[in-house]
């Protein structure tokens, strides 16, 4: 089955920025782009509410205008569009079967974050089995710097971060960019020390060399698979979210992994992805692990 990049479009500046980012990424990867707009008829017995045919025409006009604008800005790109007759979350998650990655728009920095299609963005990110990239529109500024690296967080074991590292290297290779891999670590409480963990740290020459060794080992298979990608490594004491955000200022893209956590209100994303989506100045790719 052929693969494609899918961008959700709702007519907002954020979603149009996401569509442009997705178009550039599709060109980098040599893939087609599909623009998707979720629309479902829900009749309401209220004055001034448009009838079904009028609403459907408005949805198709919105999507056609977005497709025309993207195709004009990115000649040579294969662009299609589709109105998906479902709720935004179900529509975009249902499009995953032939999707390389999903791209959505996000709104604003700070403690209150909104996404394309209202509050549905976090549900899409938490529920997707494919990488999801959130792109922010910043008053006419480009969605990403013209130069820079792909920044990726490496957390836990090599297996824990394999999906995020693989996506970061693949993206960097397609763009001709470098990868900067960051591993954050913290001092465990005294009760968490064990003879085995202390022996491993001692064998490495201390806690910092131990963390540096862990990062090198996690990167080794990806360096071998992508020998032309330049890689820099950074290990820093601190919380993963803070360390990644401090390093994200010049990044083209920040890549983080996530394990979906289920709460009373449904799937939730982890704290590192949550911090990145709220505060990173560049687009953020959230990659499901395993």
Secondary structure, DSSP 8 states (H G I E B T S, - for coil): ---EEEEE--SSHHHHHHHHHHHHHHHHHT-EEEEEEE--------TT---HHHHHHHHHHHHHHHHHHHHHHSTT--EEEEEE-S-HHHHHHHTGGGEEEEEEEEE-SSS--EETTBTHHHHHHHH-SSEEEEEE-BTTB-SS-SS-EEEEE--SSHHHHHHHHHHHHHHHHHHT--EEEEEEE----GGG--HHHHHHHHHHTSHHHHHHHHHHHHHHHHHHHTTTS-EEEEEEES-HHHHHHHT-TTEEEEEEEE--EEETTEEE--HHHHHHHHH-SSEEEEEE--
